Amino acid sequence: MTDACIRAVVESIHSSPTQAVLYLSGGASLALGLLMSVPGASNTVLEAVVPYSRMSMIQLLAKIPAKYCSQQTADEMALLAYNRALKLSSPGSPVLGVGFTGSLATTRPKQGDHRFHLSTRTSDRHWASTVTLSKGLRSRDQEEKVSSYFLLKAIANACKVSSAFDSELTESDVVADECERFFDEDKELEQLINGQICFKYGNCFAETDKSNGDRKIILPGSFNPLHDGHLKLLEAATSICGDGYPCFELSAINADKPPLSIPQIKERVMQFGKIGEANYFYKLSEVLMYM
């Protein structure tokens, strides 16, 4: 495999609109280096965290995991990364959360398998896989390379770009428990109400001018109904604050009111599509934020 082939894949990832947060533990460090070494990394990588120690992992997950290296832990890392990406991303940009946890070759012989677990999460898709490497076949550096290439292919897949390179797995390696789930809008709203995701963006209007920067100017409310006063308040806030994305925040869960049902959410969201104003997003939130 040539460096040019890998570089081309990374360039395609950076050219995609997807913005990502990566949580990696126990391996695949080369993948992060590959992403960061190619110009345009800031288009893709919002944040990368390596919770390598046990205490770091406990603080990330806000609990002691049943197993530090497991598919469940990788899935939880990916969901946390996805929620973090939602908070850091530009409104309307597709986001990706990546969770990786591995148990690779080290300075002492391992009794268990050499393996890694990988999970990716986007708004409408969760993908996961466990790979068990042939024990004793590779050095730590070589296992890092294999796990990094496998991770890079998963990121490319989540960004919907081609990754025509070999991850260098052999027939003696085992790729198992690969699963893929897709979410429609109702399922995503259900996850919002259940607290699995913190919010979702929706763009009912024309393409937002990216020159507005990363700041968000947010007007929260129940919008029952949305009226001219809401529009004028957000316009006034935007004129005072300057550059930023104008966002309406519809709270699905409010401490002072009953949670909204999925039909209620959809009905209120439809109002934003009737405004006819460009550059406005609605932000459907689990709680009121950025007050």
C-alpha positions as CSV (number, residue, x, y, z in Angstrom):
1,M,0.0,0.0,0.0
2,T,1.4,3.4,-0.9
3,D,1.3,6.5,1.2
4,A,-0.3,8.3,-1.7
5,C,-3.3,5.9,-1.5
6,I,-3.8,6.6,2.2
7,R,-3.3,10.3,1.7
8,A,-6.0,10.4,-1.0
9,V,-8.5,8.8,1.3
10,V,-7.7,11.3,4.1
11,E,-8.0,14.1,1.6
12,S,-11.4,12.8,0.6
13,I,-12.5,12.6,4.3
14,H,-11.4,16.2,4.8
15,S,-13.2,17.3,1.7
16,S,-16.5,15.8,3.0
17,P,-18.8,18.0,5.1
18,T,-18.6,15.6,8.1
19,Q,-17.2,16.9,11.3
20,A,-16.0,14.3,13.9
21,V,-15.0,13.8,17.5
22,L,-12.8,10.7,18.2
23,Y,-12.4,8.9,21.5
24,L,-9.6,6.3,21.2
25,S,-8.1,4.1,23.8
26,G,-5.6,1.2,23.6
27,G,-4.6,1.6,19.9
28,A,-5.2,3.1,16.5
29,S,-3.0,6.1,17.3
30,L,-1.7,6.1,13.7
31,A,-5.1,6.9,12.4
32,L,-5.2,10.1,14.3
33,G,-1.7,11.0,13.1
34,L,-2.8,10.3,9.5
35,L,-5.8,12.5,9.8
36,M,-3.9,15.4,11.4
37,S,-0.9,15.2,9.1
38,V,-2.9,16.0,5.9
39,P,-3.9,19.6,5.3
40,G,-7.6,20.2,5.9
41,A,-7.8,18.3,9.2
42,S,-9.6,21.2,10.8
43,N,-12.5,20.6,8.4
44,T,-13.0,17.1,9.9
45,V,-11.5,16.8,13.4
46,L,-13.4,18.8,16.0
47,E,-11.7,17.1,18.9
48,A,-9.7,13.9,19.7
49,V,-9.4,12.5,23.2
50,V,-7.3,9.5,24.3
51,P,-8.7,8.2,27.6
52,Y,-5.8,5.8,28.2
53,S,-5.8,5.4,31.9
54,R,-8.6,3.7,33.8
55,M,-9.4,6.9,35.7
56,S,-9.6,8.8,32.4
57,M,-12.0,6.2,31.0
58,I,-14.1,6.3,34.1
59,Q,-14.4,10.1,33.9
60,L,-15.3,10.0,30.2
61,L,-18.0,7.4,30.7
62,A,-19.1,8.8,34.1
63,K,-19.0,5.3,35.5
64,I,-16.8,2.2,35.9
65,P,-17.3,0.1,32.8
66,A,-18.0,-3.7,33.1
67,K,-15.0,-4.1,30.7
68,Y,-12.7,-1.4,29.6
69,C,-12.0,-3.2,26.2
70,S,-15.4,-4.3,25.0
71,Q,-17.9,-3.5,22.2
72,Q,-20.3,-2.0,24.8
73,T,-17.6,0.4,25.9
74,A,-16.8,1.4,22.3
75,D,-20.5,2.0,21.6
76,E,-20.8,4.2,24.6
77,M,-17.6,6.1,23.6
78,A,-19.0,6.6,20.1
79,L,-22.3,8.0,21.4
80,L,-20.6,10.4,23.8
81,A,-18.3,11.5,20.9
82,Y,-21.4,12.0,18.7
83,N,-23.1,14.2,21.3
84,R,-19.8,16.1,21.8
85,A,-19.6,16.6,18.0
86,L,-23.1,18.0,18.0
87,K,-22.1,20.7,20.5
88,L,-18.9,21.6,18.7
89,S,-20.0,21.5,15.1
90,S,-21.3,24.2,12.8
91,P,-25.1,24.1,12.6
92,G,-26.4,21.8,9.9
93,S,-23.1,20.0,9.4
94,P,-23.2,16.2,9.5
95,V,-21.4,14.9,12.5
96,L,-19.6,11.7,13.5
97,G,-18.8,10.2,16.8
98,V,-16.0,7.5,16.9
99,G,-15.3,5.1,19.7
100,F,-12.3,2.7,19.7
101,T,-11.0,0.6,22.5
102,G,-8.2,-2.0,22.0
103,S,-6.1,-4.6,23.8
104,L,-3.0,-5.0,21.6
105,A,0.4,-6.4,22.0
106,T,2.4,-4.9,24.9
107,T,5.6,-5.4,26.8
108,R,4.3,-8.5,28.6
109,P,2.5,-11.5,27.2
110,K,-1.3,-11.3,27.2
111,Q,-3.4,-14.2,28.4
112,G,-6.4,-13.0,26.4
113,D,-6.9,-12.2,22.7
114,H,-5.3,-9.3,20.9
115,R,-8.4,-7.4,19.8
116,F,-10.1,-4.1,19.3
117,H,-13.6,-2.8,19.2
118,L,-14.8,0.0,17.0
119,S,-18.0,2.0,16.8
120,T,-19.2,4.9,14.7
121,R,-22.3,7.0,15.2
122,T,-23.9,9.5,12.8
123,S,-27.4,11.0,13.0
124,D,-29.0,8.1,11.1
125,R,-26.5,5.2,11.5
126,H,-24.7,3.2,14.1
127,W,-22.0,0.8,12.9
128,A,-19.9,-1.5,15.1
129,S,-17.3,-4.2,14.7
130,T,-15.0,-6.4,16.8
131,V,-11.7,-7.6,15.3
132,T,-9.6,-10.3,16.9
133,L,-6.0,-10.3,15.6
134,S,-3.9,-13.5,15.2
135,K,-1.9,-13.7,18.4
136,G,1.9,-13.6,18.0
137,L,1.7,-12.7,14.3
138,R,2.6,-9.0,14.6
139,S,4.5,-6.6,16.7
140,R,2.8,-3.8,18.6
141,D,3.7,-1.4,15.8
142,Q,2.2,-3.7,13.2
143,E,-1.0,-4.2,15.3
144,E,-1.2,-0.4,15.6
145,K,-1.0,-0.1,11.9
146,V,-3.7,-2.7,11.2
147,S,-6.1,-1.2,13.8
148,S,-5.4,2.3,12.5
149,Y,-6.2,1.4,8.9
150,F,-9.3,-0.4,9.9
151,L,-10.4,2.7,11.8
152,L,-9.6,5.0,8.9
153,K,-11.7,2.9,6.6
154,A,-14.6,3.1,9.1
155,I,-14.3,6.9,9.2
156,A,-14.2,7.1,5.4
157,N,-17.4,4.9,5.3
158,A,-19.2,7.1,7.8
159,C,-18.2,10.2,5.7
160,K,-19.5,8.4,2.6
161,V,-16.2,8.5,0.7
162,S,-14.4,5.6,-1.0
163,S,-11.6,3.8,0.9
164,A,-10.0,1.5,-1.7
165,F,-7.1,0.3,0.4
166,D,-6.3,-2.8,2.3
167,S,-6.5,-2.8,6.0
168,E,-3.9,-5.6,6.0
169,L,-6.0,-8.1,7.9
170,T,-5.1,-11.7,7.2
171,E,-7.2,-14.8,6.9
172,S,-6.2,-15.8,10.5
173,D,-7.7,-12.6,11.8
174,V,-11.4,-12.6,12.8
175,V,-13.8,-9.8,12.1
176,A,-16.9,-10.6,14.1
177,D,-20.1,-9.1,15.6
178,E,-20.3,-6.5,12.8
179,C,-23.6,-4.7,13.0
180,E,-25.2,-1.8,11.3
181,R,-28.4,0.0,12.4
182,F,-30.2,2.9,10.7
183,F,-32.4,5.5,12.4
184,D,-35.3,7.3,10.8
185,E,-36.4,10.7,12.0
186,D,-38.9,9.2,14.5
187,K,-36.2,7.0,16.0
188,E,-33.8,10.0,16.3
189,L,-36.6,12.0,18.1
190,E,-37.2,9.1,20.4
191,Q,-33.5,9.0,21.3
192,L,-33.7,12.8,22.0
193,I,-36.7,12.4,24.3
194,N,-35.0,9.4,26.0
195,G,-31.8,11.5,26.6
196,Q,-29.5,9.4,24.4
197,I,-28.7,12.4,22.2
198,C,-28.6,16.0,23.5
199,F,-30.1,17.7,20.5
200,K,-30.5,17.7,16.7
201,Y,-30.2,20.4,14.2
202,G,-32.6,20.9,11.4
203,N,-32.3,23.3,8.4
204,C,-35.6,24.3,7.0
205,F,-34.2,27.1,4.8
206,A,-31.6,28.0,2.3
207,E,-28.0,27.0,2.7
208,T,-26.4,28.9,5.6
209,D,-23.6,31.3,4.8
210,K,-20.5,29.6,6.4
211,S,-18.9,33.0,6.9
212,N,-21.1,33.5,9.9
213,G,-18.5,31.6,11.9
214,D,-18.9,29.0,14.6
215,R,-20.9,31.1,17.1
216,K,-24.5,30.3,17.6
217,I,-27.1,33.0,18.4
218,I,-29.9,31.0,20.0
219,L,-33.5,31.9,20.9
220,P,-35.1,29.2,23.0
221,G,-38.8,28.7,23.4
222,S,-41.8,26.4,23.1
223,F,-43.0,28.1,19.9
224,N,-46.6,27.2,20.5
225,P,-47.2,28.9,18.1
226,L,-44.2,30.5,16.4
227,H,-45.0,34.1,15.8
228,D,-43.6,37.4,14.5
229,G,-42.3,38.4,17.9
230,H,-40.0,35.4,17.9
231,L,-38.6,36.4,14.5
232,K,-38.0,40.0,15.6
233,L,-36.3,38.9,18.9
234,L,-33.8,36.7,17.0
235,E,-33.2,39.4,14.4
236,A,-32.5,41.9,17.3
237,A,-30.2,39.5,19.0
238,T,-28.3,38.9,15.8
239,S,-27.9,42.6,15.1
240,I,-26.5,43.1,18.6
241,C,-24.2,40.0,18.7
242,G,-22.9,40.3,15.2
243,D,-21.6,37.3,13.3
244,G,-23.2,34.0,14.2
245,Y,-25.7,31.4,13.2
246,P,-29.3,32.4,14.1
247,C,-30.9,29.4,15.7
248,F,-34.3,28.7,17.2
249,E,-34.2,26.2,20.1
250,L,-37.3,24.1,20.6
251,S,-37.1,22.2,23.9
252,A,-38.5,18.7,23.7
253,I,-38.0,18.3,27.5
254,N,-38.7,21.3,29.7
255,A,-38.5,21.3,33.5
256,D,-41.7,23.4,33.7
257,K,-43.8,21.6,31.1
258,P,-44.6,18.0,30.1
259,P,-42.2,16.5,27.5
260,L,-43.3,17.0,23.9
261,S,-44.5,13.9,21.9
262,I,-43.0,13.1,18.6
263,P,-46.1,14.3,16.7
264,Q,-46.0,17.6,18.7
265,I,-42.4,18.1,17.9
266,K,-43.0,17.5,14.1
267,E,-46.0,19.9,14.1
268,R,-44.0,22.7,15.7
269,V,-40.9,22.1,13.6
270,M,-43.1,22.5,10.5
271,Q,-43.7,26.1,11.5
272,F,-40.1,27.0,10.8
273,G,-40.3,25.8,7.2
274,K,-43.1,28.3,6.6
275,I,-41.2,31.4,7.6
276,G,-39.4,31.8,4.3
277,E,-36.3,33.4,6.0
278,A,-32.9,32.2,4.9
279,N,-30.1,31.3,7.3
280,Y,-32.3,30.3,10.2
281,F,-31.9,26.9,11.8
282,Y,-34.0,25.3,14.4
283,K,-32.2,23.4,17.2
284,L,-34.3,20.7,18.8
285,S,-33.0,20.3,22.3
286,E,-33.4,17.9,25.2
287,V,-32.8,20.8,27.7
288,L,-32.5,24.5,27.4
289,M,-28.9,25.3,26.7
290,Y,-26.7,28.4,26.0
291,M,-29.0,30.6,28.1
